């Protein structure tokens, strides 16, 4: 499976940025990516005071490449960039070897 990680550093971000990012994901970003063609799933992750990232898994190489190309062209204007106050420190393609769904399954949101 084709994956992509986009990470912003929070080292110099304003206080409370994690709450603002979580609200953005809950109110806007989650809906944008739910049902997106070519995307298998997206996970938003944060280490408070350290980093915030989006982890994407795509159905095809072409879907990943197109998303990465479009993102790189607009990274300076991306919502994460505006909220954090700096462009991503990492945009990295990788491969997912496998995914296991546990007994309790996937929840659509951490607040679910």
Buried (B, 14 or more C-beta within 10 A) or exposed (E): BBBBBBBBBBEEBEEEBBEEBBEBBBEEBBEEBEEBEBBBBBEBEBEEEEBBBBBBBBEEEEBBBEBBEEBEEEBEEBEBBEBBEBBBEEBEBEEEEEEEEEEEEEEEEEEE
